[in-house]
Amino acid sequence: MDAIQSQIIRFNGEPAGWFSLQPFCDVLGLLDDAKLREIPETRIVAECGAGSSEDDSLADSMVRYVQMVQLNCKRQIGASDFDQLNERLANVGRRRARGVMMAQKEMEDSLNADLKVVWDELKEAYSGADKVPMSMIGYVGSVIPSADIAMLDLTTEDAVFELGMPMKMTEAQLDALATRAKAQWSVLSGSAADYTADTVGTLGQIICGMAPADVESIPAARFKEAMTVLSEVYWCKQAVAEKLADKAVAIYGEPSTWGMSEVAGVGAVIGGLEAIEAEKHQGRSRCED
């Protein structure tokens, strides 16, 4: 803990002199009491607020994840292996906390390397990807290989919902996830055109792995609630992103009429709109030539 605090101060100066606390809200808990007292409590409340409370910080989310793994894994593996897994998970938490000092790409690569090791150790502890409880996946969901995704137990709504939440995945991972969900979750056994709003909301980012034609067949009104999740998914493949953009236009009207609330609600889906507009401009240029 002292080493992390030293690094934070080395790169950013003494806490009492920080111009803004907002970049540090999630790591304030890593400061010792003396350093924390240097920051007026009124500043902490005003700049970090309830949304950055101890319960909601990334660092503490990781701690809760570590504790969950501890409780569920300890009896599955030997003491030595458990100690190694525990240390690896603790290291992931420390890397999260140091994110304020690291370049984003460096932090992401470093964190993913640790999460991949955690996933391999969870598979070993539970004797296979298909036996790892969905409640244990947490942060490792973003690094599960496509081959392992094809073995996950996605027979329940809760399992589908867990992996439908925004977590950066490759196109191959999302495709594998959509295929597995379609094969296992009975709700998806029929035509995509019959999916309810609740089903679409549960699928979340898994929609990005579906066939564009299936996405197109789902009535636009059923996407309204799911937009909250999809607005954060910036890694949706282009063909599906464009279909989602069409749904957004059907729900909110022409983009030229959108206010700030509509723009915020659509979020990442705007990328699909930009692609559609670019294609229109290219088409006009070819005609004019």
Protein Blocks (a to p, Z undefined) as FASTA:
>chain_A
ZZmmmmmmmmnopfklpmblklmmmmmmmpcfklmmmpcfklmmmmnommlgmklpmklm
mmmmmmmmmmmmmmmpcfklmmmmmmmmmmmmmmmmmmmmpcfklmmmmmmmmmmmmmmm
mmmmnopaklmcfklnmmmmmmgcfklmmmpcckbfklmmmmmpccdddfklmmmmmmmm
mmmmmklmmcfklpcfklmmmnmmmmmmpcfklmmmpcfklmmmmmmmmmmmmkbcfklm
mmmmmmmmmmnopfklpcfklmmmnmmmmmmmmmmmmmmmmmmmmmmZZ
